Amino acid sequence: MSAHPVKTLDSLPLNSVRITGGIWRERMNTNRRATLPYEYRCCEETGRFEALELKWKPGNPRRPHWFWDSDVAKWLEAVAYALQERHDPKIYKMGRRVADLIVSAQQPDGYIHSYFSQLDQEKKFTNLRDLHELYTAGHLIEAAVAWYEATGERDLLDALCRFADLIDRTFGPNPGQIRGYDGHQEIELALVRLYRVTSEKRYLDLARFFVDERGRSPCFFDAEAQARGEKPKYEHAYCQAHRPVRQQKTAEGHAVRAMYLYCAMADLAAETGDRALRKACRDLWDNVTQRRMYAHGGVGSSAQGERFTVDYDLPNEAAYAESCAAIGLVFWAERMLRMERDGRYADVLERALYNNVLASVSRSGAKFFYANPLAVSAHFRNGHGDHVRPTRQPWFWCACCPPNIARILASLPRYIYATEPQAVWVHLYMPSRAEFTCGGVPVSIEQRTEYPWAGRVRIDVEPQRSAKFSVALRIPGWCRDAKLTLNGKSHAFTIKNGYARLSRVWQAGDRLVLDLVMPVEKVHAHPLVTENAGRVALQRGPVLYCFEQCDNGPNLDHITLPECVLPKPARIQNMGGHIVLVAKALQGGCEAWNGALYAVRASRFRAKRVRAIPYGLWGNRKPGEMRVWIRERI
Amino acid sequence: MSAHPVKTLDSLPLNSVRITGGIWRERMNTNRRATLPYEYRCCEETGRFEALELKWKPGNPRRPHWFWDSDVAKWLEAVAYALQERHDPKIYKMGRRVADLIVSAQQPDGYIHSYFSQLDQEKKFTNLRDLHELYTAGHLIEAAVAWYEATGERDLLDALCRFADLIDRTFGPNPGQIRGYDGHQEIELALVRLYRVTSEKRYLDLARFFVDERGRSPCFFDAEAQARGEKPKYEHAYCQAHRPVRQQKTAEGHAVRAMYLYCAMADLAAETGDRALRKACRDLWDNVTQRRMYAHGGVGSSAQGERFTVDYDLPNEAAYAESCAAIGLVFWAERMLRMERDGRYADVLERALYNNVLASVSRSGAKFFYANPLAVSAHFRNGHGDHVRPTRQPWFWCACCPPNIARILASLPRYIYATEPQAVWVHLYMPSRAEFTCGGVPVSIEQRTEYPWAGRVRIDVEPQRSAKFSVALRIPGWCRDAKLTLNGKSHAFTIKNGYARLSRVWQAGDRLVLDLVMPVEKVHAHPLVTENAGRVALQRGPVLYCFEQCDNGPNLDHITLPECVLPKPARIQNMGGHIVLVAKALQGGCEAWNGALYAVRASRFRAKRVRAIPYGLWGNRKPGEMRVWIRERI
């Protein structure tokens, strides 16, 4: 690979961007005040911190599990992001204690793993396929990088470098090394991150080794299973090991693993300029977003295996759409966006963020969805066929989602802006301020907006002195009519790859006002999504809507929206000032039936006022039915 | 209980009724020629016969299972019915061998059970809850009664009487007896049958004991579990033991167990005149048929637990609707019909028979459905959430359905007629002849009809000499316009409880012609069956229709039937002369989408000719999608 690295956009460090208001500010505040301390307690009470003391004894019911360290690491990573935004002694103290625990758990050879180090020493690195050993390592590395960036304290980073060095010695193509990789991807993207902060190229090479090995035939997992004395019975596609990654064109297997792999592939494509890898990323992106993604940005439709299935298989009620998978999609989209500079990546990022990710945590910050269905009927069955009504839970036995949600919320400012030497890119619209250098001068930028509830965004550009650079404003894919003024005067623009790019000499006091016309839209799904045949979903801007029983009464599938009716936006009390949609719809099937179960009867509708709320806010009131896709009458 | 027995209608013995043509004749022929020998081979090859030799040794992979004897018994019962219709040396020889095997497996104390007798002697009668010990006994008793009635050979019946005597000594309210009952009902109805053929009242009393004990609190199963040293963790409703049967008003738990229980309850209500029991039967009937039954007559909608769930929970694709449960519903309906003389029981019996039961076996007679879904989409998920396309299977590990299907097909003539001293009742219409005594004289009756493909039925009543009696002709619930002629002249009639009753002096050569007007009808489901909101099913006479991919192409849910369109009946080749339905419908969602997954687009329909076939015949051609309930455009 003699190609040059791709010149990607640069993220802004978290301490140079601040979200100043709106829905995400509210969520970040809740995340800091409620979620982070709450999850700390959960880790404490379940034994996840204690596990790192390596003192477990038989009889203690809090027996460490092999993926526990990843929960701790993701929580610590979230804490680090919160500290980057603003120092906070209480949170720092919790984080520092956990960093100490991790460092103290390190073995003389550099190894860190609370399960294997005390419960199964002999089995270290003997079952990469199932036991998440490098997955937890990857999360520890991410936490260490974030902690270092937030605090400047090197001890955890140094410890993880020692662990990474051990992994680098242990895995590789040379004699005496394990030529394999982990069943659950994460180490790959973490090593790229570690490389970026340490400039140690071995870490980048090791990430590439892991990515390149995956899918080689015969499969490492089969040899590994035989070495354990087991029959090599495994579906390789489950962890994307069915063929070399550069040949993969459809998203297969476990959705979170897929997302983390694709993140690493995008990272490596950018770092190495590997065109085949970049092409594979684009192919997989197209497959995911054009065939296998829910309207709320969720991916991985099947509860069995938490996985992708086949094109257009997107059941609403049985939807899995794990919160972690939507978060992984945001991670991947951000990497693709910085590499490809194309608004379609931002469109998906925004879709997942405002809908699936927003829904995954309660407004209180202490209850979480693991799966994110798009319908809950009176007879709800989840993807396993069980009649268990979906409600957000305070914690999970497999608790990957809560700390993942915490870390994406704590790092949200990362997704708003990006820069390159002569340009600043505005990807997302939300009240915020950022500081960076562009066109050779320090620049600050500030957005004031009610987005996503209104489409007007005021952007003040303040270079320290006049300078020439570009401002690239994203014109979202959902928007069909956008207007722009510069210093009060209408400003013509063209859209290229989803961005209006304004190149000029900027000076202090320049003000842009972007008006994104934001009508309510009735969306159809591709006809091969048969579950949605004859149905529409309501969307306004990036926000997908849903109907809840507490607003509309039971039997939501009796609601039918005539083609000629377009719901209207409205503000109501008790919804935090968010925009709801109201309409005069029809309600079918409400006649008296006199005990019959099947009968020849004329279908009749009666008028019914209905209300839809943002999907991201569902399930925060009285539990009941919910439905995104409602019947349309044509 | 000092009440008098209910004067029920009498069934006709199988050797005095013959189906002479039509769809059921064809199926009975296939059952005799193909299914019975085929299932004999299956039992042989899987070790079910060998098990009765009680010679299993470790190393033999065909280790007996505790419900195997029930499969053998149901097969033998089916053979006995086939022999009652017509002697057949080949089938007799197979049956006789199996009868010998059962007799030879009897222990000195009368006990018969191929699993416990050789594998777990110590555990006899220690886990009634789970191990089906009296369930297999019940099936053996039914087989013995049928074999005796078919052949006059008493040995098997005598053996089973000895077993019943052992059960009678073992179970009961007295000291030293087990005060309990079986987790899977069957012994109860079998004991009533044994009582009827032997006149031994102990058997009736024992059946009543078992039925009365069920649901007593504290639950026998809990004490039984504690005696085994297990925690009594069990959902009593699963086997209808949640409350005394007379207090049960909703059908709960495992559907086949429920049906067999309700059969026994109906039998006992009739034999004893127990009004509370009869009332409970009616309440349960109303709940099942007005809230928990599929349009094809299937019951037990949930794959988890093969069970009833809640009112109106009738998912189409995830439908379980076990073949045995529909067969059990037919058994129960027949008992209710003889007791209540009300056509609504015959309506359900006919619905289950022509649709769910007919579909449960292939036209070849050698492949079977266990579950009977009402829709198969491109992304089919069964009731467990698994992507396993439903196709009829050659056999099952738990093989309850195939021999149950064989025995109902072999005993079909039982359901057509019933008599009482001064009346003959015609419940079902099919080409057939019957002989019986009525009004004190031998009478023969003959039906000629193309039913269910046409509504005209010619009935010749031939008393040996003139005699006064009634002929009660069922006017099916689906029929809204029926005409009758007697000896060529229009004959007025009134309908009472679903029957037109003609009381007169009949003489040889009397001919009735009944015309049941049989339009195609578009059926709606009760609005609370939310899966069918906005959908219609097509029915004509007792036949429910479905759409198959091989007739209509893929994406069946794109088919939309305008309210103004009524499909027309047609005969086509390759469907065995059966009536199909054709219509000019609409097909939505077929536009080019240019790669988008979600978009704002106008919905458009194009005209499409569609064809529906009888549900009972689906899945006999090229596998693909199937759908009963299609979208309606109003």
HADDOCK unambig.tbl for C-alpha pairs under 7 A between the chains (distance, minus, plus):
assign (segid A and resid 290 and name CA) (segid B and resid 595 and name CA) 6.06 0.50 0.50
assign (segid A and resid 290 and name CA) (segid B and resid 596 and name CA) 5.71 0.50 0.50
assign (segid A and resid 290 and name CA) (segid B and resid 597 and name CA) 4.98 0.50 0.50
assign (segid A and resid 291 and name CA) (segid B and resid 597 and name CA) 6.21 0.50 0.50
assign (segid A and resid 313 and name CA) (segid B and resid 379 and name CA) 5.71 0.50 0.50
assign (segid A and resid 379 and name CA) (segid B and resid 313 and name CA) 5.68 0.50 0.50
assign (segid A and resid 383 and name CA) (segid B and resid 385 and name CA) 5.45 0.50 0.50
assign (segid A and resid 384 and name CA) (segid B and resid 384 and name CA) 5.48 0.50 0.50
assign (segid A and resid 384 and name CA) (segid B and resid 385 and name CA) 4.78 0.50 0.50
assign (segid A and resid 385 and name CA) (segid B and resid 383 and name CA) 5.47 0.50 0.50
assign (segid A and resid 385 and name CA) (segid B and resid 384 and name CA) 4.79 0.50 0.50
assign (segid A and resid 385 and name CA) (segid B and resid 385 and name CA) 5.27 0.50 0.50
assign (segid A and resid 521 and name CA) (segid B and resid 600 and name CA) 6.78 0.50 0.50
assign (segid A and resid 522 and name CA) (segid B and resid 600 and name CA) 5.96 0.50 0.50
assign (segid A and resid 523 and name CA) (segid B and resid 598 and name CA) 6.32 0.50 0.50
assign (segid A and resid 523 and name CA) (segid B and resid 599 and name CA) 5.26 0.50 0.50
assign (segid A and resid 523 and name CA) (segid B and resid 600 and name CA) 4.56 0.50 0.50
assign (segid A and resid 524 and name CA) (segid B and resid 598 and name CA) 5.71 0.50 0.50
assign (segid A and resid 524 and name CA) (segid B and resid 599 and name CA) 5.50 0.50 0.50
assign (segid A and resid 524 and name CA) (segid B and resid 600 and name CA) 5.92 0.50 0.50
assign (segid A and resid 524 and name CA) (segid B and resid 601 and name CA) 6.51 0.50 0.50
assign (segid A and resid 525 and name CA) (segid B and resid 597 and name CA) 5.86 0.50 0.50
assign (segid A and resid 525 and name CA) (segid B and resid 598 and name CA) 4.59 0.50 0.50
assign (segid A and resid 525 and name CA) (segid B and resid 599 and name CA) 6.57 0.50 0.50
assign (segid A and resid 526 and name CA) (segid B and resid 593 and name CA) 6.82 0.50 0.50
assign (segid A and resid 526 and name CA) (segid B and resid 596 and name CA) 7.00 0.50 0.50
assign (segid A and resid 526 and name CA) (segid B and resid 597 and name CA) 5.03 0.50 0.50
assign (segid A and resid 526 and name CA) (segid B and resid 598 and name CA) 6.04 0.50 0.50
assign (segid A and resid 527 and name CA) (segid B and resid 589 and name CA) 4.86 0.50 0.50
assign (segid A and resid 527 and name CA) (segid B and resid 590 and name CA) 6.36 0.50 0.50
assign (segid A and resid 530 and name CA) (segid B and resid 555 and name CA) 6.87 0.50 0.50
assign (segid A and resid 530 and name CA) (segid B and resid 557 and name CA) 6.34 0.50 0.50
assign (segid A and resid 533 and name CA) (segid B and resid 557 and name CA) 6.57 0.50 0.50
assign (segid A and resid 533 and name CA) (segid B and resid 558 and name CA) 6.29 0.50 0.50
assign (segid A and resid 555 and name CA) (segid B and resid 530 and name CA) 6.85 0.50 0.50
assign (segid A and resid 557 and name CA) (segid B and resid 530 and name CA) 6.34 0.50 0.50
assign (segid A and resid 557 and name CA) (segid B and resid 533 and name CA) 6.56 0.50 0.50
assign (segid A and resid 558 and name CA) (segid B and resid 533 and name CA) 6.27 0.50 0.50
assign (segid A and resid 589 and name CA) (segid B and resid 527 and name CA) 4.87 0.50 0.50
assign (segid A and resid 590 and name CA) (segid B and resid 527 and name CA) 6.35 0.50 0.50
assign (segid A and resid 593 and name CA) (segid B and resid 526 and name CA) 6.81 0.50 0.50
assign (segid A and resid 595 and name CA) (segid B and resid 290 and name CA) 6.04 0.50 0.50
assign (segid A and resid 596 and name CA) (segid B and resid 290 and name CA) 5.69 0.50 0.50
assign (segid A and resid 596 and name CA) (segid B and resid 526 and name CA) 7.00 0.50 0.50
assign (segid A and resid 597 and name CA) (segid B and resid 290 and name CA) 4.98 0.50 0.50
assign (segid A and resid 597 and name CA) (segid B and resid 291 and name CA) 6.20 0.50 0.50
assign (segid A and resid 597 and name CA) (segid B and resid 525 and name CA) 5.85 0.50 0.50
assign (segid A and resid 597 and name CA) (segid B and resid 526 and name CA) 5.03 0.50 0.50
assign (segid A and resid 598 and name CA) (segid B and resid 523 and name CA) 6.32 0.50 0.50
assign (segid A and resid 598 and name CA) (segid B and resid 524 and name CA) 5.71 0.50 0.50
assign (segid A and resid 598 and name CA) (segid B and resid 525 and name CA) 4.58 0.50 0.50
assign (segid A and resid 598 and name CA) (segid B and resid 526 and name CA) 6.04 0.50 0.50
assign (segid A and resid 599 and name CA) (segid B and resid 523 and name CA) 5.26 0.50 0.50
assign (segid A and resid 599 and name CA) (segid B and resid 524 and name CA) 5.50 0.50 0.50
assign (segid A and resid 599 and name CA) (segid B and resid 525 and name CA) 6.56 0.50 0.50
assign (segid A and resid 600 and name CA) (segid B and resid 521 and name CA) 6.78 0.50 0.50
assign (segid A and resid 600 and name CA) (segid B and resid 522 and name CA) 5.96 0.50 0.50
assign (segid A and resid 600 and name CA) (segid B and resid 523 and name CA) 4.56 0.50 0.50
assign (segid A and resid 600 and name CA) (segid B and resid 524 and name CA) 5.93 0.50 0.50
assign (segid A and resid 601 and name CA) (segid B and resid 524 and name CA) 6.51 0.50 0.50
